Each structure stands twice: as structure tokens, then as C-alpha cells.
Amino acid sequence: MNFWTGLCASALIATSLAANSAAALELKETPGLDADLPPVAERVPTEPLVVDLAATGRSVGTHGGTLDTLIGRSKDVRLINVWGYARLVGYNEALELLPDLLESVEVEDGRIFTLNTREGHKWSDGAPFGAEDIRYYFEDVALNESLNPSGLPPFLTVNGKGPKFEVLDETTVRFSWDNPNPLFLPELAKARPPFIYRPAHYLKQFHEKYGDPAFIEKAAAEVKARSWAPLHNKKDDMYNARNPEIPTLQPWKRRDGESDRRFVLERNPFYHRIDSTGQQLPYMDNVIMTVADKKLIAAKTQAGESDLQARNLSFSDITVLKQGEANQGYTTALWANAKGSEISILPNLTVKDPVWRELLRDTRFRHALSLGIDRDMINRTLFFGLGKSGNDTVLSASPLYQSEYLTKWASYDAEKANALLDEIGLTERNGEGTRMMPDGRPLEIIVETSGEAQVQDDALELVAETWKEIGVKLFVKPSQRDILRERAITGDLVMSVWWGVENGIPTSEMPPSDFVPVHGDVLAWHAWGDYHETAGEGGEKPDWAPAERLMALYDEWLVSTSKEEREKIWTEILDIHAEETIRIGLVSEVPQPVVINGVENVPLTAIYGWDPGAHFGLHRMDEFYLSDKAR
């Protein structure tokens, strides 16, 4: 069911259960759990989320075993809260938004949201989960200036105004705005969601409003926190998995006492999902994340040291991974990368230099640069022709896709590119054949990189070869992510290379924020994004007609009340990008290797993305199980 169907009236979104009701299922105990735990009937909600595996072509699994995977840094332990993908509402593989932790959601006029939690749902420590945990987040965390001095996050405000919040009963809360808020539910389904609930029973002991002052003072001293607020923020760790003590609703929780090189994540015995045979999920007892040098992860995976691996693997690793299949018995699946492009060149449209600013904002110049790239050569050379040459835009898997979005101004045509540059007036050249800019400088473009992906440098070297034919000289400047962003902030960055838009598979119900200047961390338009994020206190107000129109369309989307309206808005946004070549994409849909070693129910073909997707989360990692051979 589409979340937004019937928004003008009223929509009720209920959890889709298996054919047999949860009450009719005979619940089965999970082997190996602590004998002191309550029976499964008391651990799961009264109406748990029942997963019909047969309906999705999967097999019923068996409990037990430990999955080993490799991470490139200790902070990546937080991925367990991404891959687990237990959300108030979440996407399924058809990109439909459905209740998950919530039993149901009622939406009225796109502005009134009634959230119904599951009766009997419990945190991982057995404490009840319900309306109080959402109230605590909103009233005692989000609205508390000491904990959240920046105020309510954007998805909780409409026209700068927060919602009316009501607790209707122990399992029901309501958020109401004066106008539609289409950002609210999609935000809750993100790979890194805002967690608009908190384990109130745990965190209250660290809050000045509820906790014992002597206890708080002692606890703050132990972690070298200056007061109750930084102490609370340290303990309030729903995403990073740095506090093993905090209860969770995810399928696995971090075990205490592990090192910072090897993390053991153990099953949550109070998890809310069960399969249609009455087995509580997750199937796997534990997930072990071991830190390894990023450069060695492909080799270690080939040697059989990982049961499930995609993180820190890239297209260039496919050959060596395929070579190890026979000896180790694993499978290298190739999933479709959900980014709008594997590599995207970003002209900085808010660059400080006035000559560069005028040139980069000239549509003819961006078209010339795009036409001056032989994408097919790059695809063949770097990706064996397995990607799709074209723009940084929505992919064919998106219902919004049109073929011209991929191809417009993206074919290799050096003659046309040269003609456009001549039309601009860049006719003079120096002795090396490089065109001269209006102020007499040679047309030498420094494209800065984060230094994190060799394939970007390799692609730029190929771009440089064909840009030379149109009188443009390209220099690759490796840098670091933080430096790159700092130079965007100061306006010194002229051009950079980055991955394509994060969400290449949007539906009209998803916010078009990747395609409009609303985020300051986008290297193509930092100043405009900063202006939006700071409500005009920083950055620059968009003063370029296409950007102004994109912002107007975004504002229209925010108040839209029908699927038809949102599709029309999305179409115009994507039309603008195709016509203007705001981002110069190179190759999209480059396969992502996913190594599967003795793990069942992992799809061989799937989408691999962050938002939407949460990597393995979209495909329900709690339904994966270990084969008999792997146990």
C-alpha cells in the first residue's frame, strides 16, 4: 500500500501480516537463550510483525550460528543499527513505506500522524516500549535546549513551526502540523533515522528532570562530562553502538566488554518480528564485526574470513573475488548500486572567483564539458562495459525514470563541444592548444578529489584525454574529505569529483532533496544549501534561475497533497537537471560485489544503497540464516 494514497482524505496504514493471524500461530522457543528469560509469548508483542517468507520467495530458516563480517574502522560497528533496519516505518523491496516497529500509522490530510505502537512490545532489556518513549524523546530531548540547542530538526517543523504533540494512550501518540509534512515519515525510514523514541526508563536516570543529582554527578565524573547534558548525550547512543548498556529495538545489540577491534553483536531476545511458523527473528544468534585494513578486506574475503561482505568491496575487486569462489565455496553476487552515478564531476556553482562563477553557470560551458567526455570509453576501461554511460540522475529502477534523463547532453561529441566553447567566446588558445578564459588565464580546471577512491582518479585521467581535444586542461588534485568541504565553504573549490546522488531510485513520495540546493554539504552548491539550512543566516540566497526554480519546486513538494502533484514536481526537477547538466555524471549502475559464504536468504540480485536501502537492511538481514555447512 502506498503511504500517501488518499492523503487529502484520510489514510490508515496497517501492518501486512501473514495469512494466519499472530494469535493463531504457535510460537516456538529460540534454542540457546538464557533460561531466566520469559517465554517467547511474553517476549514478543501481542501482535508481532509476522513475516511471510514464502510470499517473498524465501525459505524458512533455522536458529543459531554466528555471522562473521569485516569492517574497515571501529566506528563502523554502528552499521549493525543500519543493517538491522528495525524502523518505526521502513521500505520494503518494492520501495513501499510500511509500519515496522509501529503496528499502524494513521495519516490525515498529510499533516496529522497518529502512531500506534505494538501492545506488549519490549526493549532488549525487557522493559516496555510505547508512547512514553516517544514522549520522552520529543518533550525531554528534542525540546530541551541543553540537550538540543539547535532546536527541532527540519523534518519536525513546517514553516518553522513544530508540531502539536499528544499522548493518546499507552501505545498511541499523535503529531499534528497546521500544514502537510511529507518529510516526516520518509525521515523515519532512513538508514540513519532520527530515532524519535528513546528508552525513557534507561535515560531518565541521567536527565536532570528525573535523575538523582548525586548519581548524575558521579556518573558524569566517570566519563569526564562537565554536566548532566553531555553525560546524557554520551549515554543516548541509539545509532553509533558505542554504549552497550543502552537498550535497543534492533535485531542485534552490542555485547559489553569487547575490544575496539572485534565486536560481538548478540540477538535481541525481545525482537518484534516472527516468521510464519512461529519462530522469533533474527535467525542468527550473533554477528561478529572484525576490524581490518580496508585495503586487505577484499583479500581476506577471498580467503574465506567473511560470511557476508559488501562493505569496503568495489567493482575492481570482482575479478579477485571470483577467483576465490572455487576454493572457498562462496558466491559473489552483483547487486545494482543505487547511486545516481558511480562517479560524478561537480562544477561548484557558488565558487567565489567571479570569472569561474560566470563560466560554470553558463549552461553552454557545462554542456561542452559533458559532450567532451567519452563515457563509453570510461565504462569499457574501468567497468568492462557493465555500467551504463550517462548522466548522474535517477536509475531505470526508479518509477520516475525517463531514458533522456540518462542520455541528454551525455554523448561524446567533441565537434559540438568545441562549437559551444567558441560560441561562449573562448576562442583564443595558448601555445599548448588550451583555451584562454575571459581574464586571460588558461582554461585549466583543477578537479579536487577526496583521495578515497582510486577509480575516481583513473576516470579523471581519461576525462583529461578528451577534454584536451576541446582545449580544456584538467588537473587532478587529491585531497581529503574534510579539506574538500572546507574549500567548498570558503568558495575556493572550483570543481570536484564525488559519488553520484545518493538516492538514484526515488519514488515521488520521497523528498527530492538530492536534486535541490537544500544541503550545505553538497560540493556543487554549498552556499545555497547553507542558506537554506540556516534559514538565511549563512550562505547565499540562490541567484541563478535554475536553482531558484528548483527551490520553488521543492517548496511546492513540501505542501503537495497528492501523488499526481508530486510526480509532476519530480518530473520538472529531473527535466531541469537533464537540460542544465548541473552534475556531470559518467557511468551509473556499476555492479556492487556482495560475497555470500554459507548464508541463506541473501538475494543474488538486489539493490545496494544507503537511502533508501540501508545496505542489507532493505533486504531484511534478520531473515538471513546460516546453512548447515556454515554452522
KOLMI-101175 format. One record per residue (C-alpha): y, x negated, z negated; residue number from 1. Coordinates in pm, 1 decimal. Each point is the difference from the previous one (the first is absolute). Layout:
<atoms>
y,x,z,seq
Y,X,Z,NUM
...
</atoms>
This chain:
<atoms>
y,x,z,seq
0.0,0.0,0.0,1
346.6,-129.8,82.5,2
219.0,-35.5,-306.4,3
306.6,128.7,172.5,4
-133.4,299.6,187.5,5
195.4,303.6,-114.1,6
261.2,-193.1,-195.0,7
262.8,262.7,71.3,8
-210.2,246.3,-193.8,9
-246.0,-131.9,-253.4,10
-297.5,-231.0,30.5,11
-294.4,-44.0,-232.9,12
-195.8,-318.1,50.7,13
-335.0,16.0,-173.4,14
-265.9,-264.3,-30.8,15
-271.2,28.1,262.6,16
-333.5,9.3,-180.1,17
-354.6,-24.9,120.1,18
-190.8,317.6,83.8,19
-136.0,25.0,-353.2,20
258.9,38.5,-271.8,21
28.0,-273.5,-259.6,22
-122.9,239.5,-264.9,23
-323.4,54.8,194.3,24
-76.1,-370.7,30.2,25
-240.1,-170.4,-235.6,26
192.0,-305.2,-116.6,27
-195.8,-322.5,-23.1,28
50.4,-279.7,-247.8,29
102.3,-341.7,129.2,30
-255.9,-268.0,-93.9,31
114.4,-290.8,-212.8,32
302.2,158.2,-163.7,33
77.7,-50.0,-367.0,34
-226.1,227.4,-202.3,35
292.9,92.4,-224.4,36
183.6,171.6,286.1,37
0.1,380.2,20.5,38
-237.9,160.7,253.7,39
124.4,21.8,358.8,40
80.9,371.2,-32.0,41
258.4,-92.4,-264.5,42
131.0,-300.7,191.2,43
92.7,167.8,328.4,44
255.8,281.0,38.5,45
-109.4,361.5,-21.9,46
58.0,15.1,376.1,47
-53.7,-356.2,125.3,48
70.9,-97.4,358.2,49
-333.7,50.9,176.1,50
-53.9,-230.6,297.6,51
-210.4,135.4,286.4,52
-131.0,-326.0,145.6,53
-207.9,168.7,268.7,54
311.8,166.3,139.8,55
149.5,-344.0,68.6,56
-320.2,-149.8,136.2,57
-74.4,-206.8,-309.3,58
-311.1,-35.9,-209.6,59
-39.6,82.1,-365.9,60
7.5,-327.0,-189.2,61
-167.1,-142.6,-305.1,62
167.6,-132.1,-309.4,63
15.6,-361.6,-102.1,64
76.0,-351.5,108.9,65
301.5,-225.6,27.9,66
211.0,-52.1,309.9,67
146.1,-348.5,46.9,68
318.3,-53.8,197.4,69
252.1,-284.0,40.1,70
374.6,5.1,-60.2,71
255.1,-265.6,87.0,72
203.2,12.1,-322.8,73
-49.0,134.8,-349.2,74
267.1,269.5,40.5,75
-217.6,160.5,269.5,76
-214.6,146.2,-277.4,77
244.0,291.4,29.5,78
-175.9,91.6,325.0,79
-265.0,174.7,-209.9,80
260.7,269.4,-60.4,81
67.2,13.9,374.3,82
-359.3,10.1,122.6,83
-105.5,249.5,-268.4,84
262.3,237.2,142.6,85
-16.2,265.5,-270.9,86
330.0,181.3,53.4,87
151.2,328.5,-108.0,88
-16.3,81.9,369.9,89
-144.7,-226.9,267.1,90
-72.0,-27.4,371.0,91
-341.9,53.5,146.3,92
-117.9,-171.5,318.8,93
154.7,278.4,209.0,94
336.6,-89.6,-162.0,95
12.9,331.9,-180.1,96
160.3,-0.7,-343.1,97
-224.7,163.9,-260.3,98
-19.7,26.9,-380.7,99
-207.9,-264.6,-173.0,100
78.7,-57.4,-366.9,101
173.5,335.4,18.0,102
-210.2,312.2,33.3,103
265.0,163.7,217.7,104
366.2,-4.7,100.3,105
217.6,300.9,70.8,106
302.0,-56.6,225.9,107
276.5,256.3,34.9,108
276.5,-36.0,259.3,109
-67.1,-373.9,14.1,110
195.9,-43.5,-323.8,111
-208.6,140.3,-286.5,112
-318.6,-190.6,-80.2,113
-245.6,127.0,-259.0,114
-257.8,-264.9,-89.2,115
-325.5,115.3,-155.2,116
-204.4,-269.1,-172.4,117
-372.7,43.4,-59.5,118
-104.8,159.2,-325.3,119
-207.1,-245.7,-202.0,120
112.8,-304.5,200.2,121
2.6,-316.2,-211.2,122
141.3,-351.0,13.0,123
-240.3,-294.1,11.0,124
5.7,-17.2,-381.0,125
-97.5,366.0,-32.9,126
344.9,135.1,-94.2,127
111.7,320.7,176.7,128
205.5,-23.7,319.8,129
238.4,283.0,72.5,130
354.2,132.1,4.3,131
111.0,-211.7,-295.9,132
-67.4,-319.4,194.1,133
224.9,116.1,285.8,134
265.3,119.0,-244.0,135
-5.8,-333.7,-178.5,136
58.9,-184.2,327.8,137
287.8,220.2,108.0,138
183.9,56.5,-326.4,139
-82.3,-313.2,-200.0,140
-28.6,-263.5,273.9,141
177.5,102.4,320.0,142
299.1,153.6,-179.3,143
19.8,-267.9,-269.8,144
285.5,-239.5,80.6,145
-152.6,-281.3,-203.7,146
-324.5,14.1,197.3,147
144.3,102.3,333.2,148
367.9,-102.4,21.0,149
18.4,61.7,375.3,150
-65.9,370.5,-47.2,151
-240.8,229.3,179.0,152
-167.0,-143.3,311.8,153
108.9,147.9,336.5,154
-309.4,217.3,45.6,155
93.9,187.1,-319.9,156
353.4,76.9,111.8,157
142.0,230.7,264.1,158
365.8,-48.9,89.6,159
23.6,-230.2,-300.9,160
-126.6,264.1,-240.9,161
-323.7,-12.8,-194.9,162
-241.4,288.7,-43.9,163
-32.9,266.0,-261.1,164
-319.3,-87.5,-184.0,165
-214.2,252.4,-187.0,166
-325.7,-14.9,-192.3,167
-167.6,334.3,63.6,168
-313.4,-61.2,-204.7,169
-232.3,-283.7,-102.8,170
-116.1,-60.1,357.4,171
298.6,113.5,208.7,172
345.8,-137.0,72.0,173
269.4,92.7,250.6,174
264.1,-206.6,181.1,175
277.7,205.8,161.7,176
288.7,-114.6,217.8,177
285.0,204.1,144.5,178
-93.5,-114.4,351.5,179
-324.4,-112.2,170.9,180
-148.9,-331.9,-104.7,181
-251.4,-108.6,267.9,182
-11.1,-352.2,-148.8,183
-164.8,111.8,-323.2,184
-366.7,52.7,88.0,185
-37.7,-282.7,258.7,186
137.3,-242.2,-259.8,187
-276.1,94.7,-241.9,188
-263.5,-93.5,261.1,189
118.1,-355.1,63.2,190
-208.6,-313.8,-40.4,191
243.8,-86.6,-279.4,192
96.2,341.4,-133.8,193
271.4,61.8,-259.4,194
-256.9,124.7,-255.3,195
203.0,298.0,-119.3,196
-238.5,23.1,-293.7,197
-65.0,-242.0,-283.0,198
-261.8,-18.0,-278.7,199
239.0,145.4,-257.2,200
-248.8,-37.0,-286.1,201
-9.0,-376.9,60.9,202
361.5,-76.5,90.0,203
168.8,210.1,-268.9,204
-86.5,-263.0,-259.5,205
235.3,-241.6,182.7,206
283.0,251.5,54.2,207
291.1,6.4,-245.3,208
-4.8,382.0,4.4,209
-360.1,23.3,-123.2,210
-125.2,-334.3,-128.5,211
11.0,-160.9,-342.0,212
295.6,-246.3,-4.2,213
-193.4,-263.2,-194.4,214
-292.0,17.5,242.5,215
231.9,-19.2,300.4,216
183.8,-300.9,-145.4,217
-326.3,-183.0,-62.7,218
-143.4,86.5,342.8,219
322.1,-110.5,171.8,220
-8.9,-334.8,-178.2,221
-358.5,-57.9,113.4,222
96.8,22.9,368.0,223
346.0,-154.7,-49.4,224
181.1,320.8,91.8,225
357.7,36.1,-124.0,226
-26.2,368.7,-86.7,227
-210.4,312.5,37.1,228
101.4,58.9,365.2,229
-130.6,-326.9,150.7,230
-308.0,37.1,-222.1,231
-62.0,348.6,136.8,232
50.5,-122.5,356.9,233
-257.7,-275.5,-54.3,234
-254.4,245.2,-133.5,235
83.4,262.4,264.1,236
-206.4,-164.6,275.8,237
-149.3,271.4,219.3,238
-8.3,-207.6,318.9,239
-28.1,-374.6,-62.1,240
-317.4,8.2,-215.2,241
147.7,-260.2,-233.2,242
-47.9,205.3,-315.2,243
-373.1,67.6,-51.2,244
80.6,224.7,-298.0,245
184.2,271.4,191.2,246
-219.9,299.8,84.7,247
-38.8,91.2,365.7,248
-114.6,282.3,226.6,249
-124.2,-237.4,271.2,250
-373.7,-45.3,73.0,251
-4.0,-349.7,-152.2,252
198.6,-159.3,-280.6,253
52.8,-360.6,-88.0,254
-220.5,-143.0,-271.0,255
180.8,-188.1,-275.3,256
-53.2,-369.9,-67.9,257
-52.6,-121.8,357.8,258
159.9,-315.1,142.6,259
283.1,-0.3,253.8,260
-241.6,-123.9,268.0,261
-273.9,259.4,-33.8,262
60.3,363.6,-78.0,263
-264.4,255.3,-93.0,264
88.8,362.0,68.1,265
-243.9,242.6,-162.5,266
-63.4,366.3,70.3,267
214.4,267.0,-157.8,268
-254.7,225.4,-175.1,269
247.0,292.2,-0.2,270
72.6,-7.4,374.5,271
70.6,342.7,152.1,272
-207.3,-6.9,321.2,273
-368.3,88.2,38.1,274
-226.4,23.3,303.0,275
-173.5,318.2,114.4,276
-320.6,-96.6,-184.1,277
181.3,-19.5,-334.7,278
34.3,-378.2,-21.3,279
328.6,-122.8,-142.8,280
191.2,-248.5,211.4,281
57.2,-287.0,46.9,282
-346.8,-106.8,103.3,283
54.4,-370.4,-69.7,284
10.1,-115.7,-361.3,285
238.2,-290.8,48.0,286
228.9,-172.3,245.8,287
50.6,-372.7,-49.3,288
307.7,-160.9,156.1,289
-12.4,-378.6,22.4,290
307.3,-203.7,87.8,291
-48.2,-243.0,287.5,292
222.9,-208.2,223.9,293
121.6,236.5,271.9,294
-87.0,-257.1,264.9,295
-361.1,-7.5,-118.0,296
-65.1,370.9,-33.1,297
-131.6,39.8,355.1,298
-242.9,-292.0,-48.5,299
-110.1,128.9,-339.9,300
-54.2,344.3,146.7,301
-207.4,-151.4,279.8,302
-207.5,-173.7,-267.9,303
-79.8,336.4,-159.5,304
226.6,-29.0,-305.3,305
158.9,342.0,55.0,306
-166.0,340.7,27.9,307
304.6,171.7,146.6,308
290.9,-194.2,144.6,309
306.5,79.2,208.5,310
278.6,-146.2,-211.1,311
104.7,-346.7,125.7,312
-207.2,38.9,316.2,313
171.3,16.5,338.7,314
-87.8,38.8,363.1,315
-33.9,-376.1,41.4,316
-288.8,3.9,-249.3,317
-216.3,238.3,202.4,318
-182.5,-270.6,193.8,319
-108.0,-196.3,-306.5,320
-91.8,321.1,-184.2,321
-216.0,117.9,288.4,322
-178.5,-334.6,-2.7,323
-104.8,51.7,-362.0,324
-148.9,347.1,45.8,325
-350.9,-114.9,90.8,326
-40.5,-233.7,-298.2,327
163.1,217.1,-265.5,328
-95.1,344.8,125.9,329
346.7,148.2,-22.8,330
189.1,204.6,259.8,331
347.9,-76.8,127.9,332
158.2,335.9,70.0,333
322.1,17.6,201.3,334
244.3,254.5,-137.2,335
319.4,110.0,172.5,336
308.8,-154.5,-158.7,337
246.6,277.1,-83.4,338
317.0,-207.1,45.2,339
225.9,89.2,290.2,340
-47.6,-350.8,135.5,341
-187.0,-309.9,-105.0,342
314.9,-202.6,70.5,343
356.0,124.5,33.7,344
317.5,-193.0,83.7,345
296.5,140.2,-192.5,346
356.4,-50.1,125.2,347
227.9,25.0,-304.2,348
237.6,278.0,97.2,349
217.1,-64.0,-308.0,350
32.9,-376.5,50.5,351
329.8,-140.8,-128.0,352
90.0,-207.4,309.4,353
221.0,233.7,214.8,354
-114.1,-146.3,332.6,355
-365.7,35.9,-86.6,356
61.8,345.8,-143.8,357
155.6,125.5,321.7,358
-273.0,-157.6,211.3,359
-292.5,124.3,-209.3,360
140.1,353.4,-3.0,361
29.5,1.9,378.7,362
-297.2,206.3,116.0,363
-19.0,-198.5,323.7,364
-48.9,-323.5,-193.1,365
-290.5,135.6,-205.7,366
-154.4,146.4,314.3,367
30.4,-335.4,172.7,368
-169.3,-179.7,-288.5,369
-280.4,256.1,1.4,370
-48.6,-13.3,377.3,371
-4.6,-378.0,-23.8,372
-324.2,-1.4,-201.5,373
-343.1,-14.2,161.5,374
-183.2,207.9,-260.3,375
-321.4,7.6,200.2,376
-12.7,-379.1,-11.1,377
54.7,5.4,-375.9,378
-271.5,263.3,-40.7,379
-247.0,-200.2,206.9,380
85.2,-334.9,-157.0,381
10.8,100.3,-364.9,382
-209.8,316.9,-18.7,383
-249.0,-31.2,290.5,384
159.6,307.5,154.0,385
-126.3,227.0,-279.7,386
346.1,117.2,-104.3,387
244.6,224.2,182.9,388
304.1,-162.5,158.9,389
319.9,187.2,-73.4,390
268.3,104.5,-241.9,391
6.8,21.5,-377.2,392
-45.1,374.1,-36.4,393
-245.1,272.4,-98.7,394
-359.8,-55.6,103.5,395
-229.6,216.0,208.3,396
-163.7,129.3,-320.9,397
326.0,167.4,-100.2,398
52.0,363.1,106.0,399
357.9,-103.6,86.0,400
-110.5,-258.9,256.8,401
124.6,4.3,358.6,402
-103.8,-272.1,244.1,403
357.5,-84.8,97.1,404
74.6,-97.1,-358.8,405
-237.4,-291.9,49.8,406
99.3,-100.5,351.6,407
370.7,72.1,46.1,408
192.4,-320.6,71.8,409
-312.2,-194.9,-99.0,410
-139.8,-118.3,335.4,411
53.1,-358.9,107.8,412
280.3,-6.9,259.1,413
196.6,-326.2,0.9,414
201.0,106.3,305.8,415
126.8,314.9,-169.6,416
64.8,-189.2,-324.7,417
211.7,-256.0,184.7,418
192.6,278.3,173.0,419
81.2,165.0,-333.2,420
123.0,-326.2,-149.8,421
217.6,-56.5,307.9,422
133.9,354.8,-36.6,423
104.9,-76.5,-357.2,424
198.0,-296.0,133.4,425
-226.8,-279.5,-120.7,426
5.5,-171.1,338.6,427
100.1,-354.3,-90.8,428
-275.5,-250.3,-80.5,429
-7.2,-352.6,-135.7,430
-181.1,-293.0,155.7,431
-331.7,110.8,-151.4,432
25.0,345.4,156.6,433
83.5,171.5,-330.6,434
254.3,277.5,27.6,435
329.7,-32.0,-184.1,436
119.9,254.9,-253.8,437
349.8,154.9,29.8,438
143.1,-255.9,-245.2,439
-148.2,-297.4,187.1,440
-304.1,-60.4,-218.1,441
-334.0,-35.6,176.8,442
-218.6,311.0,-27.9,443
-239.5,-156.6,-247.1,444
-174.0,246.3,-229.2,445
-145.5,-122.3,-326.9,446
-283.7,233.5,-95.6,447
-81.3,-46.9,-368.0,448
-348.0,60.1,-139.5,449
-141.1,48.7,-348.7,450
-247.7,-282.8,54.6,451
-282.5,233.8,-105.3,452
-170.4,63.5,335.5,453
-78.0,-271.5,251.2,454
-56.1,262.5,268.2,455
371.0,87.2,-13.8,456
96.7,-359.2,72.8,457
-257.3,-15.4,280.5,458
135.2,319.9,153.7,459
358.0,-125.4,-15.3,460
-99.2,-316.2,184.7,461
-130.8,220.0,282.2,462
315.4,212.6,-8.1,463
208.0,-316.3,26.3,464
-174.5,-90.8,326.6,465
102.4,321.1,175.5,466
342.0,31.9,-160.8,467
76.8,-339.2,147.6,468
-38.7,164.3,343.2,469
285.3,238.5,-78.6,470
229.0,-269.1,-140.3,471
-65.0,62.9,-368.6,472
-112.8,-284.4,-224.7,473
-210.9,89.7,-304.0,474
-42.9,-217.5,-306.9,475
-259.2,86.7,-264.3,476
117.9,-65.8,-354.6,477
-272.7,31.0,-266.5,478
142.5,111.4,-333.6,479
-110.7,201.1,-301.3,480
4.2,372.5,-63.0,481
262.5,-17.2,-275.2,482
226.3,-230.3,200.4,483
-32.0,222.6,304.6,484
111.0,301.8,-198.3,485
283.1,-191.6,-164.1,486
130.9,-99.3,343.6,487
-20.3,362.8,109.3,488
204.4,97.4,-306.6,489
268.4,-260.3,75.2,490
2.6,97.7,368.5,491
-92.6,-349.5,118.3,492
-333.5,107.2,146.4,493
23.7,52.3,376.4,494
-359.6,83.4,84.8,495
-333.8,-3.8,-176.7,496
-363.7,76.5,60.3,497
-195.7,234.1,-224.8,498
-289.9,241.1,8.0,499
60.8,331.6,170.0,500
99.9,322.1,-173.0,501
-230.9,60.0,-294.5,502
-101.1,351.3,97.5,503
-99.4,16.0,364.2,504
-198.6,321.6,-50.1,505
253.5,246.6,-141.6,506
-15.0,374.1,17.7,507
314.6,210.0,9.2,508
-50.5,74.5,-370.5,509
45.0,-365.8,-93.9,510
354.5,-130.7,-51.4,511
132.2,-197.9,300.1,512
138.4,-273.0,-226.5,513
-160.8,-284.9,199.0,514
210.2,97.5,300.5,515
341.0,63.3,-157.4,516
232.1,-236.0,-191.0,517
-67.6,119.5,-353.0,518
-156.4,-314.8,-149.3,519
185.9,-323.2,-65.1,520
-310.9,-215.8,25.1,521
-29.8,59.5,376.2,522
111.6,-318.2,175.2,523
128.8,187.7,305.3,524
277.3,180.5,-190.1,525
30.6,-114.3,-361.1,526
367.2,97.0,-39.2,527
-56.2,357.8,117.5,528
-306.7,44.4,-215.8,529
180.8,-142.4,-302.0,530
285.6,243.2,58.5,531
-243.5,291.1,-15.0,532
-191.5,-127.6,-302.4,533
317.1,-64.4,-200.0,534
166.9,327.6,103.2,535
279.1,-192.7,171.7,536
67.3,-251.2,-275.9,537
-149.7,-289.8,198.3,538
-80.4,-94.4,355.9,539
173.4,153.8,299.5,540
24.4,355.9,122.9,541
-180.9,28.0,336.0,542
258.0,-45.0,274.8,543
-230.9,-13.2,302.6,544
-62.5,328.7,177.9,545
-383.7,-15.6,8.0,546
-10.9,-88.1,-371.5,547
241.9,280.0,-82.6,548
-219.3,246.1,188.3,549
-314.9,-128.4,-171.4,550
160.5,59.3,-338.5,551
111.9,348.2,101.4,552
-355.6,81.3,108.6,553
-137.3,-133.6,-327.0,554
238.2,225.6,-190.8,555
-120.5,293.0,212.3,556
-362.5,-85.1,-79.3,557
79.1,2.4,-371.3,558
109.8,363.4,16.0,559
-248.6,117.9,261.5,560
-223.6,290.2,-95.0,561
-250.8,25.3,285.4,562
-249.6,-219.5,178.3,563
168.8,80.5,331.7,564
336.6,-124.0,-126.3,565
-149.6,-323.3,-127.2,566
-189.0,-64.9,323.0,567
322.7,44.2,198.1,568
183.6,-240.9,-232.0,569
-279.3,-258.5,15.4,570
-9.6,23.3,380.7,571
369.9,-76.2,33.1,572
-27.6,-291.7,-243.7,573
-285.9,-150.7,199.9,574
184.6,68.0,326.9,575
296.7,-199.3,-130.7,576
-222.5,-292.8,-93.4,577
-169.2,3.7,340.0,578
328.8,14.4,186.3,579
186.2,-251.6,-214.8,580
-277.2,-258.8,-67.0,581
129.0,-43.7,-354.3,582
-310.1,-199.8,-94.5,583
-168.4,-216.5,263.1,584
-369.9,55.4,-58.1,585
-258.7,-215.7,176.5,586
-358.7,121.6,-51.2,587
-135.9,287.6,-208.5,588
-339.1,131.2,-113.0,589
-135.4,-351.1,-52.0,590
-336.3,38.8,-178.4,591
-24.0,-76.6,-372.7,592
-332.9,-159.4,-99.1,593
-176.7,165.6,-292.8,594
-312.5,-174.7,-123.8,595
-262.7,233.3,-147.0,596
-282.2,-174.0,-185.4,597
-254.0,240.8,-147.4,598
250.3,277.8,-66.1,599
-75.9,352.3,121.1,600
237.1,279.6,108.2,601
257.5,-248.4,129.5,602
108.0,124.7,344.4,603
-49.8,-232.2,297.3,604
305.9,140.0,175.5,605
298.5,102.1,-205.6,606
371.2,-43.3,-59.0,607
120.2,-302.2,-197.0,608
347.9,41.9,-136.5,609
216.0,-3.7,-309.4,610
193.2,327.7,25.7,611
-169.8,223.2,76.0,612
-336.1,-153.2,-68.1,613
-0.1,-215.2,-314.1,614
-239.6,-230.7,188.3,615
-340.9,128.9,-118.1,616
155.1,286.4,-197.4,617
31.0,244.0,287.9,618
-374.0,-39.4,55.4,619
-86.2,69.4,-365.0,620
-135.3,-323.4,-141.8,621
-144.5,189.9,-295.2,622
-253.9,143.6,247.6,623
-117.5,-346.6,109.8,624
-326.1,-115.4,-154.7,625
-222.5,-306.0,9.4,626
-319.7,-0.6,200.4,627
-326.5,-73.7,-178.3,628
3.2,-344.7,160.0,629
343.7,-79.5,-141.8,630
-75.6,103.7,-359.7,631
</atoms>
